[in-house]
Amino acid sequence: MAWAALVGVLTGLAVVGFHYLIGFINNFLFGPVVEGLMGLFSTAPPPPPPPPESVPAATPLGSLLQIGLGGLGFLPPPPAPPEPIPLPGDPTPLWLSSWPVVLIPLLGGLVVGLLRQIGGDLGPSLPSLMSMADGSVQPAPRLPLLRLLTASLSLGSGASLGPEGPSVESGGNIGLWVANRGGLAPDSQKALVAAGVAAGLAAGFKAPIAGLFFAFEGSYSTIPGRPSVRAVLVAAVASSLVTQLSLGDEPIFRLPAYEVRSPLEMPLYLGLGLVASGMSLALVKLLAAGRSEPVQRWFRRLPPWLLTALGGLGLGLMALGFPQVLGVGYDTIGALLGREGGIALVSLLGLLLVKLLATGLSSATGFVGGGFAPSLFLGAVLGNVYGQLLGDGLLQLPVAEPPAYAMVGMAAVLAGSARAPLTALLLLFELTHDIRIVLPLMAAAGLSAALVERWQGLADPGLLGPDLAEEQRRAELALIPVGDAFEPEAPLVLNSQTPAGEALNQLLEAHGHCLVLEADGWVQGLVTLPDLQRGISAGGIALPLAECRRSELLWLEASANLLQLEDQLRPNGLRQLPVFRLEDPALPKLPVGPPAGGLPLSALEGLASRDGLARAVARRVTPPG
């Protein structure tokens, strides 16, 4: 517990410093630097300063975003200045006069690229950290100084990413670093990695409960139970306490009064969950495409400093039309959750598309940041569009205001893209401190996450950025056929009507962990040793074997590889899977359950297991002889 508290305090301090560094860089680049550039190249005298009461109390980037929102008709435009006297030869269009917004992301990308080229690797990301904690990879955590510096420059100069990725990955690195320095056991190392992950999210969003659940959802479901829960709780509380003492405890967003106007609204929120799942899938696919080997191989022809500079140039050009795509986007999200009015639907749809492209470009070209904030942004815009279409914009239904649908859209897109519906639900609740909208959040977030997993499969590319070491390890697994992971003994196959006591004796004699259940030549499932013990305790030794089966059959086709085997075993907590050789090409490679009626026993090739996977990998790395 003391180690976990230390991890939480260190992570909280790192995130607080990260927050202040982003603000300083943001204010400097979009303040003095922009003013200096405009003064350096401007041929007209500077305009007189506005009266004190009209100066907005916001950061320069916030002011820029407000100008953009005014141009879209969301916020009331500022009072019109007096018409300047036209100068001969200076008919500069308004969009061209905003050229510094193009230059700042370009300069930021140039510096980020130089730092990455000079500093080298930023350290392991979350998948690598978990592999290190598992013992699959040699532990090599790094203190997150370079990661947080490059992320601050990325976000401060306008990269369309979020701060939660660097915060969470920094917490995980701090957790593993502390565990290594303390000489802790492997299980304790995994617990402290989880504690750092929770502390990073809790500090980054002021959301300790969401941080706790995020550490155990998705890819982290294999972390051991009770000791890790205690460690994660302590770390999340410690980091949140540090953050609140340093940054205050005000919620990041505030939702206006919400009311359910009709019982028909719950199906409408489910419809929003369906639409949000499509947006989540588009975001995940776009980020994965930007990190894919063909794209990165083409990008590696350019030096890193030039690649990120060109990425910043692309962001700046997008920002000429939609300045809201720059940076984290919390200003725009807060406006969409307010009651100042409604953006025109065409403008909102354009903003949705440009933000999606800007996020993919930022991630692919080497800027440092996470995908949580962009998913919240996209969800807020999508939900606002959906709410306007249901209400005054098109259908004239008696529904809640668009800001309520914007909040639900935030949770639904985040749940689908991060594969973490509980985290999304609790995060939005903690960000807004509003319990009245929990039921719509639950419905939309759950449906979105389920549909994305159904369409995307079990492999989760993640939102926290590329992890080259882990991607290389997974690529090596994909080259090994699943047949290399077969158990040496033939699987024990028993009829579904076999008494449980007799099945237990045969399984013990075979020194096995599970048996294959069949009926009339068709495989119905697997029955493990604990399944038999529970069945005998409840129904006696004469209980039919079919009554002991507790889960659906998960299986693989013989053309699968070890990467697909790992993706099936890890999230489901299984030790082995049956492998079948089927001729039907229409069957999916990673099915959730068996086809109707089961799978033919004659097609059973063997059982692929965790131990077999480890042996197959060991054979590849062991020298001959």
TORRO-697381 format. One line per field, with one value per residue (C-alpha): residue in three letters; chain; x, y, z. Coordinates in nm, 2 decimals, decimal comma, padded with zeros to 4 digits, m for minus. Layout:
! TORRO-697381
koldren = Ala	...;
firo = A	...;
c1 = X	...;
c2 = Y	...;
c3 = Z	...;
This chain:
! TORRO-697381
koldren = Met	Ala	Trp	Ala	Ala	Leu	Val	Gly	Val	Leu	Thr	Gly	Leu	Ala	Val	Val	Gly	Phe	His	Tyr	Leu	Ile	Gly	Phe	Ile	Asn	Asn	Phe	Leu	Phe	Gly	Pro	Val	Val	Glu	Gly	Leu	Met	Gly	Leu	Phe	Ser	Thr	Ala	Pro	Pro	Pro	Pro	Pro	Pro	Pro	Pro	Glu	Ser	Val	Pro	Ala	Ala	Thr	Pro	Leu	Gly	Ser	Leu	Leu	Gln	Ile	Gly	Leu	Gly	Gly	Leu	Gly	Phe	Leu	Pro	Pro	Pro	Pro	Ala	Pro	Pro	Glu	Pro	Ile	Pro	Leu	Pro	Gly	Asp	Pro	Thr	Pro	Leu	Trp	Leu	Ser	Ser	Trp	Pro	Val	Val	Leu	Ile	Pro	Leu	Leu	Gly	Gly	Leu	Val	Val	Gly	Leu	Leu	Arg	Gln	Ile	Gly	Gly	Asp	Leu	Gly	Pro	Ser	Leu	Pro	Ser	Leu	Met	Ser	Met	Ala	Asp	Gly	Ser	Val	Gln	Pro	Ala	Pro	Arg	Leu	Pro	Leu	Leu	Arg	Leu	Leu	Thr	Ala	Ser	Leu	Ser	Leu	Gly	Ser	Gly	Ala	Ser	Leu	Gly	Pro	Glu	Gly	Pro	Ser	Val	Glu	Ser	Gly	Gly	Asn	Ile	Gly	Leu	Trp	Val	Ala	Asn	Arg	Gly	Gly	Leu	Ala	Pro	Asp	Ser	Gln	Lys	Ala	Leu	Val	Ala	Ala	Gly	Val	Ala	Ala	Gly	Leu	Ala	Ala	Gly	Phe	Lys	Ala	Pro	Ile	Ala	Gly	Leu	Phe	Phe	Ala	Phe	Glu	Gly	Ser	Tyr	Ser	Thr	Ile	Pro	Gly	Arg	Pro	Ser	Val	Arg	Ala	Val	Leu	Val	Ala	Ala	Val	Ala	Ser	Ser	Leu	Val	Thr	Gln	Leu	Ser	Leu	Gly	Asp	Glu	Pro	Ile	Phe	Arg	Leu	Pro	Ala	Tyr	Glu	Val	Arg	Ser	Pro	Leu	Glu	Met	Pro	Leu	Tyr	Leu	Gly	Leu	Gly	Leu	Val	Ala	Ser	Gly	Met	Ser	Leu	Ala	Leu	Val	Lys	Leu	Leu	Ala	Ala	Gly	Arg	Ser	Glu	Pro	Val	Gln	Arg	Trp	Phe	Arg	Arg	Leu	Pro	Pro	Trp	Leu	Leu	Thr	Ala	Leu	Gly	Gly	Leu	Gly	Leu	Gly	Leu	Met	Ala	Leu	Gly	Phe	Pro	Gln	Val	Leu	Gly	Val	Gly	Tyr	Asp	Thr	Ile	Gly	Ala	Leu	Leu	Gly	Arg	Glu	Gly	Gly	Ile	Ala	Leu	Val	Ser	Leu	Leu	Gly	Leu	Leu	Leu	Val	Lys	Leu	Leu	Ala	Thr	Gly	Leu	Ser	Ser	Ala	Thr	Gly	Phe	Val	Gly	Gly	Gly	Phe	Ala	Pro	Ser	Leu	Phe	Leu	Gly	Ala	Val	Leu	Gly	Asn	Val	Tyr	Gly	Gln	Leu	Leu	Gly	Asp	Gly	Leu	Leu	Gln	Leu	Pro	Val	Ala	Glu	Pro	Pro	Ala	Tyr	Ala	Met	Val	Gly	Met	Ala	Ala	Val	Leu	Ala	Gly	Ser	Ala	Arg	Ala	Pro	Leu	Thr	Ala	Leu	Leu	Leu	Leu	Phe	Glu	Leu	Thr	His	Asp	Ile	Arg	Ile	Val	Leu	Pro	Leu	Met	Ala	Ala	Ala	Gly	Leu	Ser	Ala	Ala	Leu	Val	Glu	Arg	Trp	Gln	Gly	Leu	Ala	Asp	Pro	Gly	Leu	Leu	Gly	Pro	Asp	Leu	Ala	Glu	Glu	Gln	Arg	Arg	Ala	Glu	Leu	Ala	Leu	Ile	Pro	Val	Gly	Asp	Ala	Phe	Glu	Pro	Glu	Ala	Pro	Leu	Val	Leu	Asn	Ser	Gln	Thr	Pro	Ala	Gly	Glu	Ala	Leu	Asn	Gln	Leu	Leu	Glu	Ala	His	Gly	His	Cys	Leu	Val	Leu	Glu	Ala	Asp	Gly	Trp	Val	Gln	Gly	Leu	Val	Thr	Leu	Pro	Asp	Leu	Gln	Arg	Gly	Ile	Ser	Ala	Gly	Gly	Ile	Ala	Leu	Pro	Leu	Ala	Glu	Cys	Arg	Arg	Ser	Glu	Leu	Leu	Trp	Leu	Glu	Ala	Ser	Ala	Asn	Leu	Leu	Gln	Leu	Glu	Asp	Gln	Leu	Arg	Pro	Asn	Gly	Leu	Arg	Gln	Leu	Pro	Val	Phe	Arg	Leu	Glu	Asp	Pro	Ala	Leu	Pro	Lys	Leu	Pro	Val	Gly	Pro	Pro	Ala	Gly	Gly	Leu	Pro	Leu	Ser	Ala	Leu	Glu	Gly	Leu	Ala	Ser	Arg	Asp	Gly	Leu	Ala	Arg	Ala	Val	Ala	Arg	Arg	Val	Thr	Pro	Pro	Gly;
firo = A	A	A	A	A	A	A	A	A	A	A	A	A	A	A	A	A	A	A	A	A	A	A	A	A	A	A	A	A	A	A	A	A	A	A	A	A	A	A	A	A	A	A	A	A	A	A	A	A	A	A	A	A	A	A	A	A	A	A	A	A	A	A	A	A	A	A	A	A	A	A	A	A	A	A	A	A	A	A	A	A	A	A	A	A	A	A	A	A	A	A	A	A	A	A	A	A	A	A	A	A	A	A	A	A	A	A	A	A	A	A	A	A	A	A	A	A	A	A	A	A	A	A	A	A	A	A	A	A	A	A	A	A	A	A	A	A	A	A	A	A	A	A	A	A	A	A	A	A	A	A	A	A	A	A	A	A	A	A	A	A	A	A	A	A	A	A	A	A	A	A	A	A	A	A	A	A	A	A	A	A	A	A	A	A	A	A	A	A	A	A	A	A	A	A	A	A	A	A	A	A	A	A	A	A	A	A	A	A	A	A	A	A	A	A	A	A	A	A	A	A	A	A	A	A	A	A	A	A	A	A	A	A	A	A	A	A	A	A	A	A	A	A	A	A	A	A	A	A	A	A	A	A	A	A	A	A	A	A	A	A	A	A	A	A	A	A	A	A	A	A	A	A	A	A	A	A	A	A	A	A	A	A	A	A	A	A	A	A	A	A	A	A	A	A	A	A	A	A	A	A	A	A	A	A	A	A	A	A	A	A	A	A	A	A	A	A	A	A	A	A	A	A	A	A	A	A	A	A	A	A	A	A	A	A	A	A	A	A	A	A	A	A	A	A	A	A	A	A	A	A	A	A	A	A	A	A	A	A	A	A	A	A	A	A	A	A	A	A	A	A	A	A	A	A	A	A	A	A	A	A	A	A	A	A	A	A	A	A	A	A	A	A	A	A	A	A	A	A	A	A	A	A	A	A	A	A	A	A	A	A	A	A	A	A	A	A	A	A	A	A	A	A	A	A	A	A	A	A	A	A	A	A	A	A	A	A	A	A	A	A	A	A	A	A	A	A	A	A	A	A	A	A	A	A	A	A	A	A	A	A	A	A	A	A	A	A	A	A	A	A	A	A	A	A	A	A	A	A	A	A	A	A	A	A	A	A	A	A	A	A	A	A	A	A	A	A	A	A	A	A	A	A	A	A	A	A	A	A	A	A	A	A	A	A	A	A	A	A	A	A	A	A	A	A	A	A	A	A	A	A	A	A	A	A	A	A	A	A	A	A	A	A	A	A	A	A	A	A	A	A	A	A	A	A	A	A	A	A	A	A	A	A	A	A	A	A	A	A	A	A	A	A	A	A	A	A	A	A	A	A	A	A	A	A	A	A	A	A	A	A	A	A	A	A	A	A	A	A	A	A	A	A	A	A	A	A	A	A	A	A	A	A	A	A	A	A	A	A	A	A	A	A	A	A;
c1 = 00,00	00,29	00,44	00,10	00,07	00,41	00,32	00,00	00,18	00,46	00,20	m00,01	00,29	00,39	00,04	00,02	00,35	00,23	m00,08	00,11	00,36	00,09	m00,07	00,26	00,35	00,00	m00,01	00,34	00,28	m00,06	00,01	00,35	00,46	00,15	00,15	00,52	00,47	00,17	00,35	00,66	00,48	00,19	00,19	m00,10	m00,08	m00,20	m00,57	m00,65	m00,69	m01,05	m01,21	m01,13	m01,48	m01,47	m01,14	m01,22	m01,07	m00,94	m00,62	m00,52	m00,62	m00,95	m01,00	m00,91	m01,17	m01,43	m01,37	m01,42	m01,74	m01,87	m01,79	m02,00	m02,30	m02,27	m02,15	m02,27	m02,00	m01,80	m01,91	m01,80	m01,49	m01,50	m01,42	m01,05	m00,94	m00,84	m00,47	m00,35	m00,23	m00,34	m00,67	m00,59	m00,87	m00,98	m00,88	m00,53	m00,48	m00,50	m00,18	m00,01	m00,25	m00,08	00,27	00,23	00,15	00,42	00,68	00,55	00,58	00,93	01,04	00,86	01,02	01,37	01,31	01,20	01,50	01,75	01,59	01,50	01,24	00,99	00,96	00,72	00,35	00,08	00,08	00,46	00,43	00,19	00,41	00,70	00,50	00,39	00,76	00,71	00,95	01,26	01,14	01,27	01,05	01,16	01,08	00,84	01,03	01,08	00,73	00,56	00,78	00,70	00,33	00,32	00,48	00,24	m00,08	00,04	00,11	m00,23	m00,20	m00,55	m00,49	m00,55	m00,35	m00,48	m00,25	00,08	m00,07	m00,17	00,14	00,36	00,17	00,23	00,60	00,63	00,46	00,69	00,99	00,91	00,83	01,17	01,36	01,17	01,25	00,89	00,75	00,59	00,23	00,32	00,48	00,15	m00,04	00,18	00,15	m00,23	m00,20	00,00	m00,26	m00,54	m00,34	m00,27	m00,63	m00,76	m00,52	m00,57	m00,95	m01,00	m01,19	m01,06	m01,35	m01,31	m00,94	m01,00	m01,23	m01,00	m00,72	m00,93	m01,13	m01,03	m00,66	m00,61	m00,86	m00,58	m00,44	m00,48	m00,77	m00,78	m00,42	m00,44	m00,78	m00,64	m00,32	m00,52	m00,76	m00,47	m00,29	m00,60	m00,69	m00,33	m00,30	m00,65	m00,56	m00,24	m00,43	m00,71	m00,47	m00,28	m00,55	m00,88	m01,17	m01,41	m01,55	m01,40	m01,75	m02,08	m02,41	m02,72	m03,04	m03,15	m03,50	m03,67	m03,95	m04,09	m04,06	m03,97	m03,63	m03,46	m03,49	m03,37	m03,06	m03,00	m03,02	m02,75	m02,54	m02,58	m02,46	m02,18	m02,05	m02,00	m01,80	m01,60	m01,51	m01,41	m01,18	m01,02	m00,97	m00,83	m00,58	m00,48	m00,43	m00,20	00,01	00,01	00,33	00,27	00,20	00,48	00,72	00,64	00,67	01,01	01,15	01,13	01,33	01,12	01,15	01,02	00,74	00,59	00,64	00,44	00,18	00,16	00,13	m00,17	m00,33	m00,28	m00,44	m00,75	m00,76	m00,80	m01,16	m01,22	m00,99	m01,18	m00,98	m00,66	m00,56	m00,75	m01,08	m01,23	m01,34	m01,55	m01,69	m01,79	m01,97	m02,15	m02,27	m02,40	m02,72	m02,59	m02,76	m02,70	m02,44	m02,58	m02,59	m02,38	m02,11	m02,13	m02,09	m01,79	m01,63	m01,69	m01,51	m01,22	m01,16	m01,15	m00,90	m00,69	m00,67	m00,56	m00,30	m00,17	m00,13	00,03	00,29	00,45	00,27	00,24	m00,10	m00,39	m00,73	m00,97	m01,01	m01,07	m01,33	m01,50	m01,50	m01,64	m01,90	m02,01	m02,04	m02,22	m02,46	m02,54	m02,62	m02,84	m03,02	m03,09	m03,22	m03,46	m03,58	m03,63	m03,39	m03,60	m03,84	m03,98	m04,00	m04,04	m03,69	m03,42	m03,20	m02,91	m02,65	m02,79	m02,74	m02,39	m02,30	m02,44	m02,26	m01,93	m01,98	m02,09	m01,80	m01,55	m01,69	m01,68	m01,34	m01,16	m01,36	m01,43	m01,80	m01,78	m01,49	m01,68	m01,99	m01,81	m01,58	m01,87	m02,05	m01,74	m01,66	m02,01	m02,12	m02,47	m02,64	m02,97	m02,84	m02,68	m02,94	m02,91	m02,53	m02,55	m02,77	m02,58	m02,23	m02,30	m02,45	m02,17	m01,90	m02,08	m02,12	m01,76	m01,63	m01,86	m01,74	m01,38	m01,31	m01,13	m00,80	m00,80	m00,56	m00,62	m00,65	m00,33	m00,09	00,15	00,36	00,63	00,78	00,44	00,34	00,67	00,60	00,25	00,38	00,62	00,33	00,13	00,40	00,37	00,08	m00,15	m00,05	00,28	00,09	m00,10	m00,08	00,12	m00,16	m00,47	m00,78	m01,00	m01,35	m01,65	m02,02	m02,25	m02,44	m02,13	m02,17	m01,97	m01,79	m01,67	m01,56	m01,36	m01,18	m01,09	m00,96	m00,75	m00,60	m00,52	m00,35	m00,55	m00,72	m01,02	m01,22	m01,41	m01,79	m01,96	m02,31	m02,38	m02,05	m02,08	m01,86	m02,07	m01,81	m01,52	m01,56	m01,27	m01,17	m01,32	m01,65	m01,66	m01,59	m01,87	m02,11	m02,04	m02,07	m02,41	m02,56	m02,36	m02,14	m02,43	m02,49	m02,47	m02,16	m02,36	m02,49	m02,14	m02,07	m02,06	m01,96	m02,00	m01,74	m01,46	m01,25	m01,01	m00,97	m00,66	m00,53	m00,51	m00,18	m00,05	m00,16	m00,52	m00,47	m00,34	m00,63	m00,88	m00,71	m00,61	m00,94	m01,15	m00,91	m00,89	m00,61	m00,68	m00,90	m01,00	m00,88	m01,08	m01,00	m01,31	m01,36	m01,63	m01,46	m01,76	m01,69	m01,51	m01,15	m01,22	m01,58	m01,75	m01,94	m01,99	m02,23	m02,58	m02,55	m02,19	m01,87	m01,80	m01,59	m01,41	m01,27	m01,11	m00,73	m00,63	m00,61	m00,40	m00,30	m00,12	00,16	00,18	00,20	00,49	00,66	00,62	00,77	01,05	01,14	01,17	01,41	01,62	01,94	01,96	02,12;
c2 = 00,00	00,24	00,17	00,24	00,56	00,67	00,58	00,79	01,09	01,08	01,04	01,33	01,56	01,46	01,53	01,87	01,97	01,85	02,06	02,38	02,31	02,27	02,60	02,79	02,66	02,73	03,08	03,16	03,03	03,17	03,49	03,66	03,45	03,52	03,89	03,91	03,74	03,96	04,27	04,17	04,12	04,36	04,68	04,83	05,00	04,78	04,83	05,01	04,78	04,69	04,83	04,63	04,49	04,32	04,14	03,77	03,60	03,30	03,17	03,29	02,95	02,98	03,32	03,18	02,90	03,15	03,35	03,03	02,95	03,30	03,25	02,93	03,11	02,93	03,20	03,56	03,74	04,01	04,37	04,48	04,71	05,03	04,98	05,04	05,28	05,06	05,08	05,08	04,74	04,56	04,39	04,09	03,84	03,76	03,39	03,49	03,73	03,44	03,28	03,26	02,98	02,78	02,86	02,77	02,40	02,38	02,52	02,30	01,99	02,09	02,11	01,78	01,60	01,73	01,62	01,27	01,25	01,36	01,19	00,86	00,63	00,79	00,48	00,18	00,23	00,05	m00,28	m00,31	m00,22	m00,51	m00,75	m00,64	m00,68	m01,03	m01,13	m01,17	m00,88	m00,76	m00,47	m00,13	00,15	00,51	00,81	01,02	01,34	01,33	01,19	01,47	01,74	01,63	01,59	01,94	02,08	01,88	01,98	02,34	02,40	02,26	01,89	01,73	01,48	01,46	01,48	01,15	00,92	01,07	01,10	00,73	00,60	00,81	00,67	00,31	00,38	00,53	00,23	m00,02	00,19	00,20	m00,17	m00,25	m00,02	m00,18	m00,53	m00,64	m00,97	m01,00	m00,98	m00,67	m00,52	m00,57	m00,42	m00,11	m00,07	m00,08	00,17	00,40	00,37	00,45	00,74	00,89	00,89	01,00	01,30	01,39	01,41	01,46	01,13	00,88	00,63	00,62	00,57	00,27	00,11	00,19	m00,01	m00,32	m00,28	m00,41	m00,50	m00,49	m00,76	m01,01	m00,81	m01,01	m00,92	m00,81	m00,69	m00,48	m00,33	m00,20	m00,07	00,10	00,26	00,40	00,53	00,69	00,87	00,99	01,13	01,29	01,45	01,60	01,72	01,88	02,06	02,20	02,26	02,28	02,04	02,21	01,97	02,02	02,04	02,16	02,03	02,25	02,13	01,80	01,66	01,36	01,50	01,17	00,80	00,75	00,91	00,59	00,42	00,74	00,73	00,37	00,51	00,76	00,46	00,29	00,61	00,66	00,31	00,40	00,71	00,51	00,25	00,53	00,69	00,36	00,25	00,59	00,59	00,23	00,31	00,60	00,37	00,08	m00,05	00,06	00,41	00,44	00,28	00,56	00,82	00,69	00,82	01,16	01,28	01,30	01,68	01,72	01,47	01,63	01,98	01,88	01,73	02,06	02,24	02,02	02,09	02,46	02,46	02,28	02,53	02,82	02,70	02,52	02,66	02,43	02,13	02,27	02,14	01,93	02,10	02,13	02,49	02,37	02,08	02,32	02,54	02,24	02,15	02,51	02,68	02,97	02,84	02,59	02,55	02,51	02,14	02,18	02,35	02,08	01,80	01,98	02,02	01,64	01,54	01,79	01,69	01,32	01,39	01,62	01,35	01,09	01,32	01,42	01,06	00,94	01,21	01,18	01,42	01,29	01,26	01,03	00,97	01,02	01,39	01,36	01,09	01,32	01,60	01,39	01,25	01,60	01,72	01,40	01,41	01,78	01,70	01,40	01,62	01,90	01,65	01,50	01,84	02,17	02,10	01,83	01,59	01,83	01,56	01,65	01,55	01,70	01,98	01,91	01,96	01,65	01,44	01,59	01,45	01,11	01,11	01,18	00,87	00,66	00,74	00,71	00,37	00,23	00,36	00,28	m00,05	00,07	00,14	00,16	00,40	00,62	00,62	00,70	00,95	01,16	01,14	01,26	01,53	01,68	01,58	01,52	01,20	01,27	01,14	00,81	00,59	00,73	00,71	00,35	00,25	00,44	00,35	m00,01	m00,05	00,14	m00,07	m00,40	m00,31	m00,19	m00,52	m00,71	m00,53	m00,49	m00,82	m00,90	m00,72	m00,37	m00,13	00,12	00,50	00,59	00,60	00,36	00,11	00,00	m00,26	m00,43	m00,41	m00,58	m00,86	m00,91	m00,91	m01,19	m01,39	m01,34	m01,53	m01,85	m02,09	m02,19	m02,56	m02,49	m02,43	m02,76	m02,97	m03,29	m03,52	m03,57	m03,40	m03,61	m03,63	m03,75	m03,77	m03,51	m03,78	m03,92	m03,90	m03,63	m03,86	m04,09	m03,79	m03,66	m03,99	m04,00	m03,64	m03,71	m04,02	m03,82	m03,54	m03,29	m02,96	m02,98	m03,22	m03,18	m03,22	m03,39	m03,50	m03,71	m03,63	m03,25	m03,06	m02,86	m02,70	m02,75	m02,86	m02,77	m02,94	m02,67	m02,71	m03,08	m03,01	m02,75	m02,98	m03,28	m03,06	m02,93	m03,24	m03,55	m03,78	m03,90	m03,55	m03,56	m03,40	m03,15	m03,00	m02,91	m02,68	m02,32	m02,12	m02,10	m02,27	m02,04	m02,18	m02,11	m02,22	m02,42	m02,13	m01,90	m01,78	m01,73	m01,37	m01,47	m01,73	m01,48	m01,24	m01,52	m01,65	m01,33	m01,13	m01,45	m01,58	m01,92	m02,18	m02,36	m02,35	m02,62	m02,58	m02,70	m02,74	m02,63	m02,58	m02,32	m01,99	m01,79	m01,88	m01,60	m01,65	m01,53	m01,63	m01,55	m01,88	m02,20	m02,21	m02,34	m02,71	m02,70	m02,79	m03,13	m03,36	m03,49	m03,14	m03,12	m03,08	m03,04	m02,80	m02,49	m02,36	m02,09	m02,33	m02,43	m02,07	m02,01	m02,32	m02,21	m01,87	m02,03	m02,26	m01,95	m01,77	m02,07	m02,13	m02,46	m02,74;
c3 = 00,00	00,07	m00,27	m00,43	m00,24	m00,36	m00,72	m00,68	m00,54	m00,80	m01,08	m00,95	m00,93	m01,29	m01,42	m01,24	m01,39	m01,73	m01,70	m01,61	m01,89	m02,15	m02,04	m02,04	m02,39	m02,52	m02,38	m02,51	m02,86	m02,92	m02,73	m02,76	m03,06	m03,26	m03,17	m03,26	m03,60	m03,68	m03,58	m03,77	m04,10	m04,06	m04,27	m04,09	m03,74	m03,46	m03,36	m03,04	m02,74	m02,66	m02,35	m02,03	m01,99	m02,33	m02,28	m02,23	m01,93	m02,12	m02,27	m02,61	m02,76	m02,58	m02,74	m03,08	m03,03	m02,92	m03,24	m03,44	m03,26	m03,32	m03,69	m03,69	m03,53	m03,19	m02,96	m03,02	m03,24	m03,07	m03,15	m03,49	m03,49	m03,69	m04,05	m04,11	m04,38	m04,67	m04,76	m05,12	m05,22	m04,89	m04,97	m04,74	m04,70	m04,35	m04,38	m04,50	m04,22	m03,98	m04,12	m03,78	m03,69	m03,97	m03,86	m03,48	m03,53	m03,79	m03,55	m03,27	m03,50	m03,59	m03,22	m03,13	m03,42	m03,32	m02,96	m03,07	m03,31	m03,04	m02,74	m02,91	m02,76	m02,53	m02,32	m02,32	m02,37	m02,18	m02,38	m02,34	m01,97	m01,92	m02,11	m01,89	m01,58	m01,70	m01,76	m02,13	m02,20	m02,01	m01,79	m01,91	m01,77	m01,82	m01,61	m01,83	m01,86	m02,23	m02,29	m02,10	m02,26	m02,61	m02,53	m02,38	m02,70	m02,91	m02,73	m02,66	m03,03	m03,14	m03,20	m03,21	m02,93	m02,56	m02,24	m02,09	m02,30	m02,17	m01,82	m01,81	m01,98	m01,74	m01,45	m01,57	m01,63	m01,28	m01,13	m01,30	m01,22	m00,85	m00,85	m01,00	m00,77	m00,47	m00,59	m00,58	m00,70	m01,05	m00,91	m00,72	m01,03	m01,22	m00,93	m00,94	m01,31	m01,27	m00,98	m01,21	m01,49	m01,25	m01,09	m01,44	m01,55	m01,20	m01,20	m01,57	m01,55	m01,17	m01,18	m00,93	m00,97	m01,35	m01,30	m01,08	m01,34	m01,63	m01,47	m01,47	m01,80	m02,14	m02,17	m01,80	m01,70	m01,64	m01,34	m01,02	m00,80	m00,44	m00,38	m00,71	m00,61	m00,29	m00,46	m00,73	m00,48	m00,28	m00,59	m00,74	m00,42	m00,37	m00,72	m00,71	m00,38	m00,53	m00,83	m00,63	m00,40	m00,70	m00,96	m00,76	m00,76	m01,01	m01,27	m01,62	m01,78	m01,65	m01,79	m01,79	m01,62	m01,77	m01,78	m01,94	m02,15	m02,28	m02,20	m02,57	m02,51	m02,39	m02,73	m02,89	m02,67	m02,78	m03,14	m03,04	m02,91	m03,25	m03,44	m03,19	m03,24	m03,61	m03,51	m03,26	m03,53	m03,77	m03,51	m03,42	m03,78	m03,87	m03,58	m03,66	m04,03	m03,95	m03,72	m03,97	m04,12	m04,48	m04,38	m04,13	m04,38	m04,62	m04,35	m04,24	m04,57	m04,41	m04,11	m03,79	m03,77	m04,12	m04,08	m03,77	m03,92	m04,22	m03,99	m03,81	m04,14	m04,23	m03,89	m03,94	m04,28	m04,14	m03,85	m04,10	m04,16	m03,82	m03,54	m03,29	m03,41	m03,25	m02,92	m02,66	m02,74	m02,39	m02,48	m02,76	m02,56	m02,28	m02,53	m02,68	m02,33	m02,27	m02,37	m02,58	m02,89	m03,17	m03,44	m03,79	m03,88	m04,19	m03,98	m03,72	m03,97	m04,13	m03,78	m03,72	m04,04	m04,00	m03,63	m03,73	m04,00	m03,77	m03,50	m03,75	m03,90	m03,55	m03,44	m03,76	m03,80	m03,46	m03,23	m02,87	m02,71	m02,65	m02,81	m02,51	m02,56	m02,94	m02,88	m02,62	m02,87	m03,15	m02,92	m02,81	m03,17	m03,28	m02,99	m03,05	m03,42	m03,31	m03,05	m03,30	m03,56	m03,30	m03,17	m03,33	m03,62	m03,80	m03,63	m03,37	m03,10	m02,73	m02,62	m02,41	m02,53	m02,76	m02,48	m02,30	m02,61	m02,65	m02,31	m02,39	m02,72	m02,54	m02,33	m02,62	m02,85	m02,57	m02,46	m02,81	m02,91	m02,58	m02,52	m02,17	m02,11	m01,73	m01,75	m02,00	m01,78	m01,46	m01,63	m01,77	m01,43	m01,25	m01,51	m01,48	m01,12	m01,26	m01,18	m01,36	m01,70	m01,58	m01,73	m02,09	m02,04	m01,95	m02,24	m02,51	m02,38	m02,34	m02,68	m02,85	m02,68	m02,77	m03,13	m03,18	m03,03	m03,25	m03,57	m03,47	m03,32	m02,99	m03,09	m02,93	m03,11	m02,83	m02,82	m02,63	m02,92	m03,09	m02,90	m03,15	m02,92	m02,85	m03,22	m03,32	m03,06	m03,19	m03,55	m03,46	m03,30	m03,62	m03,82	m03,61	m03,69	m03,42	m03,47	m03,30	m02,97	m02,97	m02,65	m02,72	m02,59	m02,79	m02,63	m02,42	m02,59	m02,40	m02,47	m02,32	m02,13	m01,95	m01,57	m01,42	m01,18	m01,46	m01,66	m01,36	m01,32	m01,69	m01,68	m01,38	m01,54	m01,85	m01,64	m01,83	m01,75	m01,97	m02,19	m02,52	m02,49	m02,79	m02,89	m03,20	m03,36	m03,30	m03,05	m02,80	m02,58	m02,33	m01,97	m01,73	m01,41	m01,19	m01,40	m01,31	m00,94	m00,92	m01,10	m00,87	m00,56	m00,68	m00,85	m00,75	m00,95	m01,17	m01,31	m01,70	m01,83	m02,04	m01,71	m01,61	m01,91	m01,79	m02,10	m02,48	m02,70	m02,81	m03,09	m03,37	m03,73	m03,82	m04,04	m03,74	m03,58	m03,23	m03,22	m03,27	m03,01	m02,76	m02,84	m02,76	m02,44	m02,27	m02,24	m02,17	m01,90	m02,07	m02,07	m02,39	m02,71	m02,95	m03,31	m03,61	m03,98	m04,16	m04,53	m04,51	m04,59	m04,47	m04,10	m03,92	m03,80	m03,44	m03,37	m03,04	m03,03	m03,23	m03,53	m03,47	m03,38	m03,29	m03,49	m03,64	m03,42	m03,73	m03,79	m03,45	m03,48	m03,12	m02,82	m02,84	m02,49	m02,30	m02,22	m02,58	m02,69	m02,45	m02,58	m02,94	m02,87	m02,67	m02,96	m03,19	m02,96	m02,84	m03,04	m03,22	m03,01;
